[in-house]
């Protein structure tokens, strides 16, 4: 699959206040239409980061589906989402 729409999850407010950085490593199941059907949290530095990532991926992320013999197919992708505090 190819990444099409991957907006950054919202930084959890309690972790932003404490200036805590982190990351979440996820495995995403994608259907033949490019829509996420499941998110497996492989690892996360904080449960609040994992929750934010899971919600954002399921609601807003979209992909161009993988293809087999030029036909869209379900697939899986693994990625890491980083949270780095920066005062704005």
N, C-alpha and C positions, 0 to 999 in steps of 0.2 A: 504493500500500500504506500501511497504518497501522502504526506501531510498537506492538508488543504486549509483548514481553519483550526488554529490551536491557541486561543487566547490564554494568557497567563492567569492561573487561579488567583483569587484575592488573598493577599497576605493576611493570615489570622491576626485580628487586632491585638489580642493579648500577647502574641509573640512579637509583633511589631513594636509594641510599647516597651518590651524588654530587650529589643534589638537582637532577637535570636534569629540566626541564620539556619537554614536547613535544606534538606533535599528529600525527594521521594522518588524511588525507583519503582516503575509500574510496568505491568504487562497488560496490554489492551487487546481485547477481542473485537474484531471489526467485521460487520456483515458485508455481503456482496454489494450493498449500496453505499458503503463507506461510513456507516454509522456505528459508533461504539455500542457493543452489546454487553460488555463486561469489563471491569477493571480489577486487576489483582494487584494489591500493594505488595511488592516484593520486599521492600524495606523503606523505612521512614525514620527520620531523626526525631519526629514528634507526631503524636496522633492528630493534632490539629492541622498539620500540614497534609497528612494523608486524607483527612476528611475533605479539605478544600480541593485537593487534586481530584479525588473521586467524583465529587459533585460537578466540577467544571468540565471534566472530560465527558461524563455522561450527558450533560446538558448541552454543551457548546462545541465540542471538538468534532471535526469532520475530516474525512479522508477521501482521496481518490482510491477506489478499491484495487486490490491486487488482481492480477489477471492470469488466467491459465488458458492457453490457446485462444487468446483474445476475448475470453469470457470472464466477467467479474466474478470473483470468488471470495469467500470469507477468509480471513487471515488474522494473524496476531503480530503486534509490534511491541517492542520493549523500549522504554525511554526513561530518562531522568529529568525531573523538573526541579530546578533550583530556586530557593528563596534566599535572597540576599538583601538584608536591610540597608536602605539608604535614605537618609533624611532628605525630604523633598521640600 
